[in-house]
Amino acid sequence: MKLIIIYALLLISNIAFAQATEAKSFDSLWSELYQKSYQQKSVGLEKEANELFLSRAKRHWLPRVYVEGKWFSTNDPTQVFFTHLGQRSIQQSDFVPSDLNNPVRKDFKTAALGVDLALYEGGMKSSQTSMFESLVKASEQEMKARKSEEYAEFSRQYGGILLHTQNEQHLTDLINNLKKIISSYQVGSQSNPVGYSGLLGLKGVENRIEGILYDFDLKISNSRKWINTKREVQENWTLDVSQKLTEFLNQNLTHSSTASYSSMMLAQEFKVKTLEDVRDMEKSRYLPRVGLFAQNNIYAGDRDTASAQAYGLYLMWDLFNSDSYGRVGEANVKSMAAQAKLEAGKQEEKIMMNQLLESKMTLEKTLVLFENSDNLLKEQTQNAMKLFRSGMLSALQLAEVINRRVDLIDNKNRVEAQYLDIYSRLYQLNN
């Protein structure tokens, strides 16, 4: 029975370990992150709110239907007399001066049902509808912009894990061979041609490699934590480290040098359009408003209940309103300022795009040189280790060769990180 329990526990632990180190693809990680993204939820809700605003604005042509009700007790001469008149129940005694001036307190109920149909509002509502249409389009572009921004950052984190892990493996292989060499020779041994200073040089290279490995581990750990925090899942996972960085970039961060402006810049264009609509809305303050109205009034009291109807056409026109003074000029200046800011942003994006493309070309040439140099230094390091074991190469000379290889791997890692960053920024500018 104990053996069965032990086997069961081992099986469970193996399953748990396998799940804890589950292989995750780039697409699956991004899908999980995107579903949990609070940025996407935020801009999505903003878009939904703007769509509701637009839906309401599009119904501006519908009439306003309203109802009013009131109960009141009064001895006010005017209210008592005219409410009796509304009941169509005026009596001869109502004209007695003493009763007319000092009526007995009365209780009344009044109600009104009305309809107001605006025929022309100076273009106010149509401009408002256009403004909300632009806001909805701006929200759509902002959703794309936020998605590409988060996707680009996710790609930087994932790609960073990829390149740091690959270069970490190169350094790990190198330090393992170096440890074997150091452990195989003793200072002062007659069979060891390496002097004490040479051994110190090899240990110095060993310490340097370990320091770089610590840095790589920290960067890998930070990227994993970033991805897991965004996914809201704290788990260990592995990725395919056999994929070359250039393959990863070409597959997941495609971009064009002739694409239009970024989604964020397109969103700003729509927002500038809303300011033009605001300017038109302010102009409508100086135009007349025309509409139809109809209202049914009901008066009820101790004498009777009666109703009255009224309908007609109304015209409202502010010939002067101090609150409207200067609003059109203010809106026009704001619109021109936003347009200028938009053009400045387009210029900055164009300059950035050109700089990034030039940097990309330079880094591609540099990476080719690094790749060729790495192949040469890798072969040179292997030969140097053989020569050292045969006694034809001193420890200091071997340390110098290994040091050059470490320099190349470290510098290559930095250039690859820059190349990854440039690729992600180009992607973001194109989306």
Secondary structure, DSSP 4 states (H G I P E B T S, - for coil): -HHHHHHHHHHHHHHHHHHHTEE--HHHHHHHHHHT-HHHHHHHHHHHHHHHHHHHHHTTTSPEEEEEEEEEEE--HHHHHHHHHHTT---GGGGSHHHHHSPPPEEEEEEEEEEEEEEE-TTHHHHHHHHHHHHHHHHHHHHHHHHHHHHHHHHHHHHHHHHHHHHHHHHHHHHHHHHHHHHH--TT-TT----HHHHHHHHHHHHHHHHHHHHHHHHHHHHHHHHHHHHT----EE--TTS-HHHHHHHH----TT----HHHHHHHHHHHHHHHHHHHHHGGGS-EEEEEEEEEEEE-SS-EEEEEEEEEEEE--S--GGGTTHHHHHHHHHHHHHHHHHHHHHHHHHHHHHHHHHHHHHHHHHHHHHHHHHHHHHHHHHHHHHHHTTSS-HHHHHHHHHHHHHHHHHHHHHHHHHHHHHHHHHHHH-
